[in-house]
Amino acid sequence: MMGSMRRAILPVVLALGLAACEEKSPVASSAVVNLNVTPTPVPVRLGCPQHVAGQPQPPNCFLSLDPTITVAETAGVGGRLEVLEIVVRDIASGQEQTRLTLDRAWIVGQAGTDRVEPFGSIAFRPVVTNYPIPYGRPNLAIQMSVRFVDDRGNVLSPSVRIDVV
């Protein structure tokens, strides 16, 4: 009788022991979002009209770039992209030259979705062609950022800077 009871208890003890050894991955309280821009460095084209002597200086030069932006979630909490913002800033003065905000509809049109799954990523190309900036050889930085709302309601705004010198 005692031997059969031991045999019956042994599987229960083993099952409980194995369950206690099971590792549970911690649940993140917030997404972690990385923003990557390629190629590195991003080729930036600048076109400035020729200044003709005796004529007023042209008001603008024109900036073009064609990067790929990848948004990756690394903590296991998915979410949605709400906007992509591109800010052009003069490095010397810190003055903002221009701001372009691309909304969710633009993101969906480029990437097919605004959703980034847990541990997933999406990529899109915000092609900028002949965007007017003040005339002259710029010393600019382009700041690209996204607003990401994770599935727990946290709002994240990762950004990356591209220098145009």
Long-range contacts (C-beta under 8 A, 24 or more apart in sequence): 25-76, 27-76, 28-75, 28-76, 28-77, 29-152, 29-154, 30-75, 30-77, 30-150, 30-152, 30-154, 30-156, 31-73, 31-75, 31-77, 31-78, 31-79, 31-116, 31-118, 31-148, 31-150, 31-151, 31-152, 31-154, 31-156, 32-73, 32-74, 32-75, 32-77, 32-156, 33-71, 33-72, 33-73, 33-74, 33-79, 33-116, 33-146, 33-148, 33-150, 33-156, 33-158, 34-71, 34-72, 34-74, 34-158, 35-69, 35-70, 35-71, 35-144, 35-145, 35-146, 35-158, 35-159, 35-160, 36-69, 36-70, 36-72, 36-160, 37-67, 37-68, 37-69, 37-70, 37-144, 37-160, 37-162, 38-67, 38-68, 38-70, 39-67, 39-68, 41-162, 42-67, 42-162, 44-142, 44-162, 44-164, 46-137, 46-138, 46-164, 47-130, 48-135, 48-136, 48-137, 49-135, 51-135, 57-135, 58-135, 59-132, 59-134, 59-135, 60-132, 60-133, 60-134, 60-135, 61-132, 61-133, 61-134, 61-135, 61-136, 61-138, 62-130, 62-131, 62-132, 62-133, 63-88, 63-128, 63-130, 63-131, 63-132, 63-133, 63-138, 63-140, 63-164, 64-128, 64-129, 64-130, 64-131, 65-127, 65-128, 65-142, 65-162, 66-125, 66-127, 66-128, 67-125, 67-126, 67-144, 67-162, 68-123, 68-124, 68-125, 69-123, 69-124, 69-125, 69-126, 69-144, 69-146, 70-121, 70-122, 70-123, 71-116, 71-121, 71-122, 71-123, 71-146, 71-148, 71-158, 72-116, 72-120, 72-121, 73-116, 73-117, 73-118, 73-119, 73-120, 73-121, 73-150, 74-119, 75-118, 76-118, 76-119, 77-118, 77-150, 77-151, 77-152, 77-154, 78-115, 78-116, 78-117, 78-118, 78-120, 78-150, 78-151, 79-115, 79-116, 79-148, 79-149, 79-150, 79-151, 79-154, 79-156, 80-104, 80-114, 80-115, 80-116, 80-148, 80-149, 81-107, 81-114, 81-116, 81-122, 81-146, 81-147, 81-148, 82-114, 82-146, 82-147, 82-148, 82-149, 83-107, 83-146, 83-147, 84-124, 84-126, 84-144, 84-145, 84-146, 85-143, 85-144, 85-145, 85-146, 85-147, 86-126, 86-128, 86-142, 86-143, 86-144, 87-142, 87-143, 87-145, 88-131, 88-133, 88-140, 88-141, 88-142, 88-143, 89-140, 89-141, 89-142, 89-143, 90-138, 90-139, 90-140, 91-139, 91-140, 91-141, 91-163, 91-165, 92-139, 97-133, 97-134, 97-140, 98-131, 98-132, 98-133, 100-128, 100-131, 102-126, 116-148, 138-164, 138-165, 139-164, 139-165, 140-164, 140-165
